[in-house]
Amino acid sequence: MKAIEGEYAIMSSKTFGCDYSNVEPYKVKIFRSYFNQIKKARTNILKYESFAGSVSMNVDFIIANKYKGIEIPTACTDGNVIIISPNLMEEKFFIEIQATIEHESWHIGLLHPFRAKGRDHKLCNIAADYSVNGLMLARYPDIVKWGWLYDEKFSKMSMEAVYEILKKKKKKGGGRSREGNGEEKSKGDGGCEGEGEGEGEGEEKNDSDNWKNAEHGQFIEATNDDGSPLSKDQFNKSLEEHKEFISITKSISKSCGFESGGERDRHIDKVISPKINWEVLISRFVSKHGRRIGMNPMKFSRQKIKHGIYYPDDIKSGDVNLGMGFDVSSSMDKDSLDLLASCMENIRRRNNIKTITILPFNTRVIKNSIKIVKKGEKIPKTFSGWGGTRFSPVFNWFNEQKKKPDMVIIFTDLGSSDYGKKPDYPVMWASSYPVVSYTSYTNKPPFGNVVEIEPRQT
């Protein structure tokens, strides 16, 4: 193969046959033992993680030190094959070899070789490792001890979301701070202070340290066999083929009785059936819940038609009074607030909002920072904040006003369970952190709609 340099052997996923023609005769027995370990590892993965196991069963494995011009310290994938370094097979215990194969299978299953386009390759690998290793920790608790990248906060985020955080922290030289009116510069209490926090002691690591740890199982971007870039048509065709493969693999996994309904499925669903962009969802929420000022006899309500009732649709006023709660607790970083404020500028232009009442809050409403923004005025991006989070003070404040808002949007990371009483106006939670539901814990609010704020996949 043009893509492989030096000595190598290939195991076919279709025939399970192995080609040792490019291996010195005296090493064939050694390489055969490597493939036997890979077969055993795939069988074990299939027992406990059917999706990643199914992916590993459907790709070819190559044992080589170099692939598409890239040195392979341990293992890598380009979305089509998994390449394992002989060094990994020689130096690591079987459990770490198995974990590495599952790790690479997740890179394929989450389409990481296709999602890195236009981004820094090294930083994408670091971000993808944080995301993948979070899915694997329960089965391989020693990955932190092995030096693999892990941070609890990043473990539930997509590659893109982690990438944006790491990129901005890298530009700033690491460390978190929120600056507001010169009042505070805080590292916070709920996130990653440096790109490598979460690996035991939480000490900061520089980019080269993180890249070295990411090399425990990297991915390379989808390219031609010779390493040249794919054309736009080739890229799109290959991406659709891979999405179809992942969708079928997930269906097979479910048919075998393996349906977790948790983090695994949430990550998979994001890549094979992306949801509507979150800005669009917020914009629809605002337009849907505008103030009713009459009925339109020339148009029927779509919601009522679903139930067989033909009823005139509402006429909504463009003069919407919107309430916005900005979570400025220590767990929210300034980058997230900037992203959300920028989003609201776009939504305001689309919906002709009359006024926006902004309430910065943590465990209480910060009254001296409340802003009422009228048409033509810019939404402020900088707020001072600290401490924990409670949502009930926000609703209490709005409920005490003579004129209640038409709707309220809460920008937060959902870091509290104090929601208070359900208000009588529509609520949307715009969260910078994923909504999760486990048997013993959920951060899903008891009322209102939730939209997850996340960078777009490219």
Beta strands, then each sheet from edge to edge (+ up, - down):
strand 1: 9-11
strand 2: 18-19
strand 3: 60-63
strand 4: 66-67
strand 5: 70-71
strand 6: 75-77
strand 7: 81-84
strand 8: 218-219
strand 9: 292-300
strand 10: 312-316
strand 11: 320-327
strand 12: 353-361
strand 13: 371-374
strand 14: 407-412
strand 15: 427-431
strand 16: 449-452
sheet 1: 2+ 1- 3+ 7+ 6- 8-
sheet 2: 4+ 5-
sheet 3: 9+ 10-
sheet 4: 13+ 12- 11- 14- 15- 16-
end
